[in-house]
Amino acid sequence: MIYKVYYQETKERNPKREQTLSLYIEADNDVVARQLVEDNTPYNIEFVQALEGSHLEYEKENAEFTLTEF
């Protein structure tokens, strides 16, 4: 399944909506997706969202959709 992970680039500052970034990752479940990002980046993860069906198709068409691999 593909997940969209919302994050801040650093854990040092308080999260601000304007500075929230996202990446896409393929994992078995949201726990694994979160763990992959935590183990491989210094990011402060805000939210992990499963993408499927029409929501996934929308993201593929309208966003900078690139799967991140670690």
N, C-alpha and C positions, 0 to 999 in steps of 0.2 A: 504494500500500500504506500501511497505517496503522502507525505506530511509537509505542511508549511509551518516553519518554525519562525516565530517572531522573536527578535532579540535586540539587545543593546550591545554595542561593541565592547563595552567595558563594564566590570562589576564595581568600579570605583565611584561612579556617579549615580545619582537617583535617576530612574527611568523617566524619559520624557517622550510623549507620543510623537513629537516632531522628529525625534532621533531614532525611532523604531525602524529596524530593517527586517528583512525576511530572507529565508533561503528555503529551498525545497530539497527533501531527502526521502529516499526510499528505505523503508524499514518494515519489520514484521508487525510492530505495534508502536504506540506513542511513547511507551517507556523506553524502548530500544532507540527510537529516534532521538529522544532527549539525551540519553546516555551517550550516543555517538557524538552529538554536538558538544556536550560537556567535556568529554574525553579529548576532543581534538581541537577545541577553540577556547579562548578566554572569555567568550560571550556570556552575557547575563540573559538567560532565556526567560521570556515573558509568557509565552503561550505556544502550545503545539496543537495544530489543527489538522485533522484528517481531511484529505481531499478525495472525493469520488464523484462519479456521475457527471452531471452538468456543471457542478462547481469546478471539478478538475478540468473539464473542457474549456470553461471560461478562463481559468488561470493560464492554460496553455496558449490560448489565443490572444489574451489581452495584457499579460504581464511579461516581465523578463523571466520567462520560465526556463530554468536550467537546473538539472538535478546536481546537487553537490555530492561528491564522493570523497570519503576519507580513506 
